[in-house]
Amino acid sequence: MCPLRSGSGTRFKLLEALSCGCPVVSTTIGAEGLGAMDGVNMLLRDTPQRFADGVIHLLKHPELARNMGMAGREWVVAKHSWSMSAQILREAYSAIMNTMI
């Protein structure tokens, strides 16, 4: 669960939970900048009632929770691994260097 309603910074705890295959319910602010897809790799719920309903829904539907957890893990490995982050940085640095020359 990631019920953030304000804040900034990196979302390492959220990514760590996803990488472990845990199903996640978050606010859109909690998942900001990650490119998460509601209902695919996590549930995004912005009001306290909808957030609680999302948690209860996953608890009542363990197979859905398992599938969402696996989808979240696959998504993190594909899009947010350290090697992927390094590749994005390399490409950004290359682009900067090419424009400076």
C-alpha positions as MATLAB code, in Angstrom:
seq = 'MCPLRSGSGTRFKLLEALSCGCPVVSTTIGAEGLGAMDGVNMLLRDTPQRFADGVIHLLKHPELARNMGMAGREWVVAKHSWSMSAQILREAYSAIMNTMI';
ca = [
       0.000    0.000    0.000;
       1.203    3.470   -0.896;
      -1.410    6.012    0.244;
       0.648    9.143   -0.518;
      -1.425   12.270   -0.968;
       1.499   14.671   -1.361;
       5.240   14.525   -1.572;
       8.117   14.057   -3.920;
      11.181   11.942   -4.375;
      11.852    8.516   -5.748;
       9.462    5.620   -5.357;
      11.998    2.962   -4.353;
       9.768    1.346   -1.715;
       6.951    0.990   -4.213;
       9.285   -0.431   -6.861;
      10.792   -2.805   -4.293;
       7.361   -4.152   -3.330;
       6.490   -4.619   -6.996;
       9.808   -6.342   -7.723;
       8.993   -8.844   -4.963;
       5.721   -9.694   -6.705;
       3.520   -7.993   -4.121;
       0.230   -6.601   -5.408;
       0.190   -2.843   -4.870;
      -2.542   -0.304   -4.215;
      -1.282    3.260   -4.544;
      -2.504    6.769   -5.128;
      -1.589    8.349   -8.449;
       0.765   10.632   -6.499;
       2.417    7.589   -4.918;
       3.078    6.131   -8.368;
       3.825    9.459  -10.054;
       6.488    9.278  -12.732;
       6.553    5.491  -12.913;
       4.182    5.002  -15.838;
       2.031    2.513  -13.935;
      -1.156    1.219  -15.522;
      -4.184    0.999  -13.265;
      -5.527   -2.530  -13.079;
      -2.547   -3.996  -14.923;
       0.508   -3.739  -12.682;
      -1.100   -2.042   -9.673;
      -4.343   -0.449   -8.527;
      -4.404    3.358   -8.485;
      -6.963    4.811   -6.087;
      -7.064    8.453   -4.983;
      -9.808    8.724   -2.385;
      -9.668    7.023    1.015;
     -12.814    5.001    0.236;
     -11.627    3.850   -3.198;
      -8.190    3.048   -1.740;
      -9.753    0.871    0.975;
     -12.057   -0.744   -1.601;
      -9.017   -1.600   -3.741;
      -7.243   -3.281   -0.829;
     -10.382   -5.228    0.113;
     -10.911   -6.256   -3.516;
      -7.407   -7.751   -3.715;
      -7.878   -9.513   -0.372;
     -11.156  -11.042   -1.567;
      -9.669  -12.082   -4.925;
      -6.310  -13.766   -4.177;
      -5.843  -15.011   -7.744;
      -6.214  -11.462   -9.072;
      -3.764  -10.273   -6.398;
      -1.261  -12.975   -7.443;
      -1.627  -12.130  -11.134;
      -1.280   -8.403  -10.483;
       1.773   -9.072   -8.312;
       3.403  -11.105  -11.088;
       2.525   -8.453  -13.692;
       3.983   -5.767  -11.428;
       7.206   -7.718  -11.026;
       7.558   -8.266  -14.777;
       6.903   -4.570  -15.379;
       9.529   -3.445  -12.837;
      12.141   -5.829  -14.234;
      11.426   -4.625  -17.789;
      11.125   -0.886  -17.103;
      12.765   -0.007  -13.777;
      15.738   -2.316  -13.246;
      19.153   -0.851  -12.466;
      20.420   -1.966  -15.881;
      17.501   -0.199  -17.589;
      18.168    2.952  -15.540;
      21.848    2.819  -16.518;
      20.914    2.458  -20.189;
      18.617    5.494  -20.001;
      21.403    7.529  -18.363;
      23.944    6.422  -20.986;
      21.581    7.483  -23.767;
      20.938   10.844  -22.091;
      24.665   11.490  -21.605;
      25.363   10.505  -25.220;
      22.680   12.886  -26.460;
      24.133   15.715  -24.358;
      27.667   15.015  -25.533;
      26.582   14.896  -29.176;
      24.888   18.297  -28.929;
      27.932   19.852  -27.241;
      30.360   18.826  -29.984;
];
